[in-house]
């Protein structure tokens, strides 16, 4: 499973290097993530679509998590003759989660709810068999049944509430900011949603917030430039496009949008030059090719409004 994860994510450039996430931080985050997953299983609050990787990781928290993991492992090992399913369930949880715990870091998240779908079976089966064995009295089992029904009902209500946040990208990532705190990913997707719906002031606000956390992100710079372009703030738009080009000269989109900007300003020669660069960097981008030809053949004809990419 570890190998398949690495191979699949490497193809999409999602696997991070040790420069992005040092090994010490990965190990510390992994130790803490084991505890976070258990807490979220037993107390499922503040669940969200994305948990940002922390800017700093507490060494004390990692050591405490390590101590708890070792203590639980030692306890279930000592009790393995009496309760063998506890050892099985705990080791299944630790082992099934290990491939995605973050030693091999994939993406920018600290942990992800989807990774618990299989590992939590170890906790559920082991804990369920333990409860089945220790609750022997008829009255006790009735009380346990009533408690279980109540908990399930509460979880159903929480599920309905959680699902409601997935109505659209705006509700989803606003909930993410509340549950996970300020993070670049949420601000970027909110900015993109507002840009697509034409709410340009809000788009600028969220793209600017994302840039404060990652000032050299090419896609954010490009989309912020598109928002300014649509607001007819050409100077700010050009600044964003040129910053994006400086951050990554191999990115085609900033050249494309800078070409549109120059074309609208009547600077056809500069517009064609930028569109040439976009086509050279992304030869399969048909829209860039078509617009380049229109620029060459139609002079100052008004181009279509820019698109986010």
N, C-alpha and C positions, 0 to 999 in steps of 0.2 A: 504493500500500500504506500509506503514511503517513496519507493522508486517510481510508482505510477504517478504520484502527486508531483514529484519533481519533474518528470518527463513532460507531463501535460501542461504544467504551469510555465515551464521553461519556454515552450513554444509560443506563449503569449507574453513573454518577458515579464512574468509576474514574480519570479523567484528573485529575492533581494540578496545583495552581496553583503559581506561582512563590513564594508564601508557604510552601507545604509543602516544596518542593524548589527552592532558588535555582538560577538558570541556571548559575552558576559550578560548583556542585556537580554539576549534571547533565552538563556537558561533561567535567569531571574524571572522573566515574564512567564515562561513555561511553568515554573513552580507555582507562581501565583494563579495562573489560569486554571490549574487543576482544582484549586479551591473555589475559584469564581464559578466554574461550571457546576460544582456541587451546590453552592449557594443558590444559583439561579434555578436549579432543578427543584430544590426544596422551597424556595421563596422567589417565585418568578415575577419579580418586579423590575422595572427599568430595562426591560428587554427592548432591543432595537435592531435596526438593520445593519448597523456598522459600529464597531467599538474601536475607536482610534488607538493607535499605539501610543503609550504615554511618552511624554518628552523626557521624563526622568523616572527611574524605577527605584523604589525604596529597597535598599539592601536589607533593612530590618524586616520588611514585609516578606521578602524572598526567604530569609532564614526561618521566619516563623512558619511559612508555608512548608518549607522543607522539613521542619521538625514535626509538623502535624502529619504530613504524608508518611514519614518514617514511623511515627507512633501508631497510626492506623494500620500500616502494613505489618508492624511487629505484633500488634494486638490480634489481628485476624489470623496471623501465622500461628501464634500461640494457641488460639482457640480452634485450630483447623480440624482437630479430631472431633470436637463437639459440634462445631458449626462449619463444616467444610464448604458450604455454599457461600459463606461470607468471604472466604479466601478466594474462591473462584470468581465471585462477582466483583471483588475489589481489583484483582489482577486483570480481569477482563476490561474493567473501566480504564485502568492505567495503560494497558497495552493497546487497546483499540483507539485510544485518544492520542497515543504517542506520535503516530505519523503526521498529525496535523497540530501538534501542540506548539509549534513555532521554533523548534531547533533548526529546521529548514523553513525559513520565513517566506511565506507566500502572500503577496499583497501587503497592504499597510495596516491591517487590523491586528489588534492584540489577541483577540479570540473571536469566534463566530458561533452563533447558536446552532447552525446547521451541522457543525462537527459533532454535536452531542447525540444525534439521532441514533447511532449505533452504540457508542460507549455507555450511554445511560441505561441500556438494557442490563448491564452487569449490576448496577446499583439497584435497579427495580427488581430483578429476579432474586438477587442475594437478600435484599431487604424484605421482600415479600415472603420468602421462605423462612426468614428469621421470625417475622411477626407471626406467621402461621404456626410456628413451633412453640413460641413462648406464650402466646395468648391461648390458654387452654380452657379457662372457665367459661361456662355458657353466658353468664352475665357480662363478663369482660369482652367476649367476642361480639355480643350484641352492641355494646358501647362502641367497640372498635368499628363495627359496621356503620353505625350512625355517624361516627366521626368521619369515616371514609366518604360516605355519601355527601356530607356537608362540605368536605374539602373539594370533592369533585365538582359540586355545584358552584363553589367559589371560583374554582379554576375555569369553569365554563364562562362565567361572567367576565373574568379577566381575559379570556381568549377573545370574546366578542369585542371587548374594549381594545385589545391589541390589534385585531384584524382591521378595525376601523381606521387605524393610522395608515393603512396601505391603500387608502382611497386613491391617492395620486402622489406624485413626487413631492408636491408642496407639503401635504399633510405628513408624509413619511419622514422627510428630512427636517421639518420643524419639530416633530416628535423626537428625532434623533438628537437634535441640539439640546432638548430638554433632558433626555435620558443619559446621553453620553457626554454632554458638555460641548464647548466650542471645538470644532474640528474642520479642517480644510475640505474634506469630502462632502459634508453636509452643506456647507456654504456654496461649494462649486455647483452641486446639483440643484440647489435652490435658485442660484443665479441662472443656470441653464433653463430651468422651468419658467422663470419669470421672463427671460429673454424670448423664449418661444411663444409665450402668451402675450408679449408686447408690453409687459409691465417693466419698463426700462429702468426706472428709478430704483426699484427693488433689485433688479438684476445687477445694477452697478454696485449697490450696497453689499450684496453677498459676494460678488466676484472680488471686490476690494477687500473684504474680510478674508477671503481665501488667499489672496495675494500677500496679505500681512503674514500669513503662516508659511507660505511658500512663494517668495517673490519672483522666482525664475520659472514658474510653471508656464509652459508655452501655451497650452490650451486655454488656461484661465486668462492669460494676457490677451490672447487672440479674441476670445469671446467678450472680454471687457471692451476691447477696441470696437467690436461689432455693435455693442450696446451704445457706445458713444457715437458711432457713425450714424446709427438710427436716430439718435437724439440731435443730430446735426452739429455735434461738437467735434469738428474735423481735427483740430489740433490735438485734443486728448486721444482721439482714435488713432491718429498717426503715431503718437508717442507709444501707445500700447503695441501696435503692430511692429514698430522698430525695436522695441524692447524684446518682443517675442523672437524676432529674427536674430537679435544679438544673443539671446539665450540658447537658441538652437538654429543655426544657419541651414540645417537640413529639413526644417519644417516647411511644408508647402503652403499651409493655410494662411499664415501671416502675409506671405508674398501675394497671395490671391486677393485678400481683402485690401491690402495696401494698393494693389493695382486698381481695384474698384474705386477706392478713395481718390486716387490720382486722376482716374478717368472722369469722375464726377467733377473734379476741379478743373478739367479741361487740359490737363497735362498728359496728352496721349502718349508721347514718347516714353515718359516715365512709367505710365500705366502698362504699356506693352512690355517694357523691361521687367517689371515685377511679375506680369503674367507669364512671361517666358520662364522666369525662375520657378514659378509654381508648376508649370508643365514639365520642366526638366526634373524637378524633384519628385513629382508624382505623375508619370507619363500616362497613367490610366485614368486620370481625373478629366473626364469628358467635358464637364461644365467649364473648366478652365480653358480647355482647347477652343470650345465654341466661343466663349467670351473674348478670347484673344483674337480670333478671326473677325469677330464683329468690330472690335476696336480698330483693327487694321483697315476694315472695309467701310465702316460707317462714320468715322471721325468722332464727332462729339455727341452722338446719339445717347440719350439718357439710359444708363444701364439699370438692370434690375437691382433691387436692394440686396445687401450682402446676406449670406446665409452662414449660420454657425456650423463649425466643423471641428 
